[in-house]
Amino acid sequence: MYVRRSGVVPCVKWLWSQPEVSVVLSGMSTMQQVVENVESASRSEPGLLTADELAIVDRVREQYRAMCAVPCSGCKYCLPCPNGVAIPDVFGIYNDLLMFGDEARAKMFYGWLDEKSRADQCIECEECLEKCPQHIEIPDWLKKAHEVLGQKNTATS
């Protein structure tokens, strides 16, 4: 659910304030939302956010980064893995576990991955390292993720 303030979804307001952004696509399900978004777009420009609002964004960004062990953005540049490892999916599940602490849920999602695409299938060919724009030590993180996610869940065993 979106939280609206003065008819503007805060994340959309942030996007519109970025000088690199020329178009923002927003899902709308009512005519009122269309009207609000058109009005907001007409007032949009780079530098729209106040210094206090930007400080909040920075604090949230830093907190989020602190909670995510693997700085994977899910760009999928590391794919295809020659051994079939679903690298961004594994990292997403691992980060969710660390962020939310729900081990049973994380292991369930990891278990739903095809066995051939799990982290233990990494043969450390390092092809992914050359492709990763985040410079993530992918084979090392895959090992760590599988050590945690690949264990049987003691709560359900």
N, C-alpha and C positions, 0 to 999 in steps of 0.2 A: 504494500500500500504506500502510495506517495504521500508525503507530508507537504502540503502547500502553504506557502507564506506569501501573502499579498499576491495571490494568483500565480506565483512562479515556483516551480519545483526547484529547490535549491541547487541540485546537481546540474540542472539545465542552465540555471543562472551562471554557474561556474563555467560551464562549457562555452556559453555565449561570451564570457569575458576573456576567453583565450584568443589572442590575435591570429593564431593559425587556423581557427575554426571559421568556416564561412557558411556552413549549413548544419543545423541540428535537427535530427528527426526524432519526433516524440510520439509515442503511442497515445492515442486519444480515443475515448469511447463515448463521449457525449459532445453535443454542440457547445455546451458551456466550456468544456476543456479546449475546444478548438478556438473559441473566442479569446479565452485567457492566454493561450499560447501565442496567438497572433498579436495580441496587445503586448505581451512580454517581449516578443521578437522585435516589435517596432521600437522598443526602448533599449534593445541590446546593443552593446558596444564593448570593445576591449577596455579593461580597467573598471568594469562595472562593480566589482566587489570592493567593499571597504577594507581597510587594513585589518580591522578586527575579524572580519569574515575570512580573509586570507590566512590569518593566524590560526583560526579554527581548522581550516582545511589542512594546513601544515601539521598541526598537532594530530589530527586524525590520520593523516598519511604516515607519519612517523610511528604512531601506535600500531597501525595495521602492519607496517613493515617489520616492526619488532615482534609481532605475533606470527609472522610467516617465516619459517626457517629457510625455505627455498624461494628465492626471489624470481620464480617463474611467472611470466606474464601470460602464458598460454598461447604464445604466438605460433607455435608449432613449426618454427623454422628447423628444429632439431629432427623433424620427421621428413621422410619415413626412416625409422630406425631399421637398419639392415637385418636386425634380429626380431623385429616386430614389437619391441617394447613401446607401450603407450605412455611415453615419457610425461607429457603434460597432465594426463589423467592421474598417473601415479603421484605426481607432485601435488596436484590439487587435493587428492584424498589425504595425503600426508599432512599438508598444510592445514586442512580442515580439522584433522585430528589434533594437531598442536594448538590450533586456535580455539576450538570448542571443547576439546577433551572427551569427546564421545567415542571411546575406543571401540565399542561394539558396532556402532554405526560405520566407522571408518573401515573396520575389518570386513563388515558386510559388503560395503561398496567395492573394496579391494577384491573380495571373493567373487564378485560379479564380473570382474574383468576376466576375459579369456585367459586361461593359464599361460598361453603363448605370448601374452602381452604384458605380463607382470614384470616387476623390477628384477627378479632373479634370472630373467632371460638375457640380461645385459652381459655381453662378452667382453666389454671394455675395449671395443674397437676404436673408440674415441672419435668416430665420425661426427657425432653430435656436438662435440666440443668446438669444432671448427665453425659450425653453423649457428651456435647460440649467441644472440646479440647481448644477452645478459652476462655472458662469461661464467655461467654456472658450471661447477665441477659435477657434471651430470652423473658419471659412473659412481662417484663417491656418495652422492645424495640418493641414488637408486639403491645402493647397498643399505644405507641407513633406513630408508623407507621400508624396504623389504624385511629388514630385521624386526621392525615393529609391526608392520601390517601383515606379514606372512605368518606370524605366530597364531596358533589356535587361540580363540577367544576363551579364556578360562571361565568367564561368566556364563557362557552358553554350552560349554563342553561337559 
